[in-house]
């Protein structure tokens, strides 16, 4: 019974963290802001999450579960169309994307609390993307790469676009740019028409989930 209450409280804290991220962005997601949202003292919040980084990593772990219905798959069950939809969805929640990108950049330093999370995540996602590419293209993509060699490039495109979009959302239409990249994987596919003056996704407003 105690474990159940603790798990429910932890889930409540993560939901509140997502709300704060949506409203205030990465820097505004402080322990004190979240503690106030859930009616805890900052010391009480530390019982569940000892640092801000630990709390935000837990949010990212939950995000993966919500976004993919259980985490990255290695059975080829994903499709590139789903990835395109996920990029569009991310464009509606800049606060969460900002948190992911900020922690990702910081995690390359030795001893960072998010390092293990991202190392493990990328191992899983590379395998998942390779399985997806193999399902769609077989053992060789049109350019000659194997799915295993193409998977890191696909992931790099998704994450790299997020950084560019966060820095200059008016110049980088993240969903459209990702669709352009997908067309490079299918050189014979007919181009998708879209107005040249299409506006870039708005970066203001509330995060619809969140995650």
C-alpha positions in Angstrom: 0.0 0.0 0.0 2.8 2.4 0.9 4.5 1.6 -2.4 1.3 2.3 -4.3 1.0 5.7 -2.7 4.6 6.5 -3.3 4.3 5.5 -7.0 1.2 7.7 -7.4 2.9 10.6 -5.7 5.9 10.2 -8.0 3.6 10.1 -11.1 1.9 13.3 -9.8 5.3 15.0 -9.5 6.2 14.0 -13.1 2.9 15.3 -14.4 3.5 18.6 -12.6 7.1 18.8 -13.9 5.7 18.5 -17.4 3.3 21.3 -16.8 6.0 23.5 -15.5 8.2 22.7 -18.4 5.4 23.5 -20.8 4.7 26.9 -19.1 8.2 28.0 -18.2 10.7 26.0 -20.3 13.7 24.1 -19.3 15.2 26.8 -17.0 11.9 27.4 -15.3 11.5 23.7 -14.3 13.1 24.2 -10.9 12.7 21.9 -7.9 11.0 24.7 -6.0 8.5 25.4 -8.9 7.5 21.8 -9.1 7.3 21.4 -5.3 4.9 24.3 -5.1 2.8 22.8 -7.8 2.3 19.5 -5.9 2.0 21.0 -2.5 5.4 19.8 -1.2 8.3 21.5 0.4 11.5 21.4 -1.7 12.9 19.0 0.9 9.9 16.8 0.5 10.4 16.7 -3.2 14.0 15.6 -2.7 12.7 12.4 -1.1 11.5 11.4 -4.6 14.1 13.1 -6.8 17.4 14.1 -5.3 18.3 16.6 -8.0 16.6 18.6 -10.8 18.5 16.4 -13.4 17.2 13.2 -11.9 13.7 14.6 -12.0 14.0 15.7 -15.7 15.6 12.3 -16.7 12.6 10.6 -15.2 10.3 12.9 -17.3 12.3 11.9 -20.4 11.9 8.2 -19.5 8.2 8.7 -19.2 8.1 10.6 -22.5 9.6 7.7 -24.3 6.9 5.4 -22.9 4.1 7.8 -23.9 5.5 8.6 -27.3 6.2 5.0 -28.4 3.7 3.0 -26.5 6.3 1.2 -24.4 9.7 2.4 -25.6 11.8 1.8 -28.7 11.0 -1.3 -30.6 13.4 -3.7 -32.3 10.9 -5.8 -34.2 10.5 -3.4 -37.2 7.1 -2.4 -35.9 7.8 1.3 -36.5 7.5 3.1 -39.9 9.1 6.3 -41.2 5.6 7.8 -41.4 5.2 7.4 -37.7 8.5 9.2 -37.2 7.3 12.1 -39.3 4.2 12.3 -37.1 6.3 12.2 -34.0 8.4 15.2 -35.3 5.2 17.1 -36.0 4.0 16.4 -32.4 7.3 17.5 -31.0 7.0 20.8 -32.8 3.9 21.4 -30.6 5.8 21.0 -27.3 8.9 23.1 -27.4 9.4 23.0 -23.6 9.9 19.2 -23.6 12.1 19.3 -26.7 14.2 22.0 -25.0 14.6 19.8 -21.9 15.6 16.8 -24.0 18.1 18.8 -26.0 19.6 20.6 -23.0 20.1 17.4 -21.0 21.5 15.6 -24.1 24.1 18.3 -24.6 25.1 18.2 -20.9 25.1 14.4 -20.7 28.4 14.1 -22.7 30.3 15.3 -19.7 31.7 12.6 -17.4 29.5 11.8 -14.4 26.4 13.6 -15.6 23.2 12.0 -14.2 21.7 11.9 -17.7 24.7 10.2 -19.3 23.6 6.6 -18.6 20.0 7.4 -19.7 21.1 8.7 -23.1 23.8 6.1 -23.7 21.2 3.3 -23.1 18.5 5.2 -25.1 20.7 5.6 -28.1 21.7 1.9 -28.1 18.0 1.0 -28.1 17.0 3.6 -30.7 19.8 2.6 -33.1 18.6 -1.0 -33.0 14.9 0.1 -33.4 15.7 2.4 -36.4 17.8 -0.3 -38.1 14.9 -2.8 -37.7 12.5 -0.2 -39.1 14.7 0.5 -42.1 15.2 -3.2 -42.8 11.4 -3.7 -42.8 10.9 -0.9 -45.3 14.0 -1.3 -47.5 15.5 -4.7 -46.9 19.2 -5.2 -46.4 20.2 -2.2 -48.5 18.8 1.3 -48.7 18.6 3.0 -52.2 22.0 4.7 -51.5 23.6 1.3 -50.7 23.9 1.7 -46.9 22.9 -1.1 -44.6 20.1 -0.4 -42.1 22.7 -0.4 -39.3 24.9 2.2 -41.0 21.9 4.4 -41.9 20.2 4.2 -38.5 22.7 6.6 -36.7 22.3 9.1 -39.6 18.5 9.0 -39.2 18.7 9.7 -35.5 21.3 12.4 -36.0 18.9 14.2 -38.4 16.0 14.1 -35.9 18.0 15.3 -33.0 20.0 17.8 -35.0 16.9 19.4 -36.5 15.6 19.9 -32.9 18.6 22.0 -32.0 18.3 24.1 -35.2 14.6 24.6 -34.7 15.0 25.6 -31.0 17.6 28.2 -31.9 15.8 29.7 -34.9 12.2 28.4 -35.3 11.3 31.0 -37.9 14.1 29.8 -40.2 13.7 26.0 -39.6 10.4 24.2 -40.3 11.3 21.1 -38.4 8.5 18.8 -39.6 8.9 19.9 -43.3 12.7 19.5 -43.1 12.3 16.0 -41.7 9.9 15.1 -44.5 12.5 16.4 -47.0 15.1 14.0 -45.4 12.7 11.1 -45.7 12.4 11.8 -49.4 16.1 11.3 -49.7 15.6 7.8 -48.5 13.1 7.2 -51.4 14.6 9.0 -54.4 11.8 7.7 -56.7 9.0 8.9 -54.5 6.8 11.8 -55.8 7.5 15.1 -53.9 4.9 16.2 -51.4 3.5 19.6 -52.4 3.4 22.3 -49.7 3.1 26.1 -49.9 6.5 27.8 -50.1 5.2 30.4 -47.6 4.2 27.9 -45.0 4.8 29.3 -41.6 7.1 27.6 -39.2 5.5 25.9 -36.1 4.8 28.3 -33.3 7.0 27.8 -30.2 4.8 29.6 -27.8 2.0 28.2 -25.8 1.4 25.2 -23.5 2.7 21.7 -23.9 -0.4 19.5 -24.8 0.7 16.5 -22.7 3.0 16.6 -20.9 4.6 13.8 -22.1 
